Amino acid sequence: MAAHQTKHIFVTGGVVSSLGKGLTSAAIGLLLEKRGLRVRMQKLDPYINVDPGTMSPFQHGEVYVLDDGGETDLDLGHYERFTNSKLTKDSNFTTGRIYSTVIAKERKGEYLGETVQVVPHITNEIKANIRKLASPDVDVIITELGGTVGDIEGLPFLEAIRQIPLDVGRQNCLFIHLTLIPYLKAAGEAKTKPTQHSVGQLRQIGIQPDILIVRTERELGREATDKIALFCNVEKDAVIEEPDKEYSIYEVPLGLMDHKLDQLIVDKLGLRADPIDMSQWADLLHKVKNPSHEVTIAVVGKYIQHKDAYKSIYEALDHAGIAHSARVLVKRIEAEELERQDVDVVLGGVDGILVPGGFGMRGIEGKIDAIRFARENEIPFFGICLGMQCAVIEFARSVVGLAGANSTEFDTHTHHPVICMLQEQKKIEEKGATMRLGAQPCRLTGGSRAREVYNTDLISERHRHRYEFNPVYREEFVRKGFEVSGVNPDNGLAEIIEIPNHPWFVAVQFHPEFKSKPPAAHPLFSGFVQAACSRHRQRMELTV
Ligand code: GLN
């Protein structure tokens, strides 16, 4: 029997950024898994930060955290939501990480006598990182290359993937290029020239794409795709249209399947695969298109204008909506502006309030106002990470009577440091990858809301923060009606807090949004949206 050969799919992007390359890569992974193939996914990012952990969400959108504590690109969130690919720190690497490894090796003397260069040392390091995922348990590795063809910083990555067919055989590699076909209203025509140029650039580097996925505003038709095929030197059937979707991102994999992309990949890579069954996703899409009711959730944050800053939270709310046949409308509220507004007017009509994670003090008082409003008016509330810390501060000030209580992140001299940094964090000086990161266990308290919705005693959730609920205050809070419903069994830290005599007031120190999937909504998001649905029904009954 022939030795097992892991196949490679490389996904590159051209013409413009933000084409949805991550989503398309995830959709390809999903289609291949639905054909019974074992898929691993990874993303290469050409920027120089060692990881995105030190970037502002305004620059980069959300930082997606993995079980092993990897702080990664948000596209990995798409991969995890769409596929079962096991993701680790090795699933996302940047120019910065490649260079720091190569430079460390040089200092150790691993290249003694050599001039260390982009080709072959940097490219070899990139190739090694890509091929590291290959194993007898993996049929296909999908490697997405961040950025757009033509970017200076992407060149070493393109050169590395150009070389891989020489190492593993061209028949074992597939290049998929994603581009844009803009529609020019004035000309009344879809324009193929930018795509021709982009493919031309790839071919100059020595990469001939096997499949083109062309993003369009409206359907192109056969004549246009045949023209693209001819000019780009791609087979006619290998030009796949991916028009903008009307309802949901779940249409992406179904649309690609309709264009037989999965079969094309299976044929081109000579894979043996099962027939496809996408009924579960068709069913999800049906639910998204036909909700029985609608709820409005206010998300009160500080990176509200950036559409991807709370990406996984918005996705997790959608998943919970699907679970309860509800369309979840998100009202994005800038916390800093809320400080100057009438909270009653802004939040009076919502069915639930969510305060997400964040860093720095801008908008903190607005978040605290929103939480007070939720607590006093029995509006379902869900706090995540910084959202939990703000809930602790609010309760300290309003209920426990600790005037000026704060987190030492915002007021180092507060008399009541209800949120503080633990000793081991205080010693750390470097900012990169030094937070409390990744999966940590949490034991749930019997009889609590958390225990009820998770329906198990011990859970594992992902963290990304430096500050904690100060254990010194715990007893006093509990006496005043706070419940610590989740505790880390290893260090005793409070991970979940609740107010039991409230319809839904639950806040968590971890990030549950990273573990929600479309067919399996996260229990806490599901519980929160269910409580919001009940409030919505009550409000409707009052108005009739
Ligand atoms: N800034 C807070 C901390 O570092 C919360 C972080 C977060 O919300 N991810 O602890």
Residues whose N, C-alpha, C, O or C-beta is under 5 A from the ligand:
A	BS01	LIG	G357 G358 F359 G360 I384 C385 L386 R464 H465 R466 Y467
